[in-house]
Amino acid sequence: MTERGDMLDAGRAADYPLRRREVVARLLENRGDLLVVAGLGAPAWDCTAAGDRPLNFPLWGAMGGAAVMGLGLAIAQPERRVLVITGDGEMLMGLGTLATIGVQKPPNLAIVVCDNERYGETGMQLTATAGTIDLPAMAAAAGFVETETIRSENEFGDVVPRVHTASGPLFYSIKVRAEDLPLVMPPKDGVTLKDRFRVALLGAEKAL
């Protein structure tokens, strides 16, 4: 069993070169009609900082629900590309979803975890990914087509186009610096978020 001290020694996210807000902004450049699910907390703020769009669905709660929501969208909209952007703490809460995605194998789904090895909303406590837990290895064992841990600019540059075009399901854990950034809030009303997403996706008549 990993000791607390070992996890502290392993928590190097303050020194990682990639920065989460820049990573998310680049993932969402030239996004076209990409459907984006943003996990609660930092991923939602970062997606909003990159541009609040009707086809963004940021979670304000339901920790652990981002990947499964992406799965549902990918199955319901097989002609559309779906990107889930979430954090390591949120993904750890929803690990069972990886098995379901691995069985369903939606080719239009990509999951990106911005892994700062911290629970950013509750005081920056270390998550299990600061120790021995390997999220891409779990996704690979579940049957994802492609999984990888990204630690450098060169690796990230190779992954960006794959997130948008490669056949999935895909799973990338991007190690990002642990930092406290200004909040950029999406709308807080869940009904508003749901309605605008449905209208943007289906059109006003079908969304009614």
Secondary structure, DSSP 8 states (H G I E B T S, - for coil): ---HHHHHHH--GGG-S--HHHHHHHHTTT-TT-EEEE-TTHHHHHHHHT---TTEEE-SS-TT-HHHHHHHHHHH-TTS-EEEEEEHHHHHHTTHHHHHHHHH--TTEEEEEEE-SEETTTT-EE-GGGTT--HHHHHHHHT-SEEEEE-SHHHHHHHHHHHHHS-S-EEEEEE--------------HHHHHHHHHHHHH-HHHH-
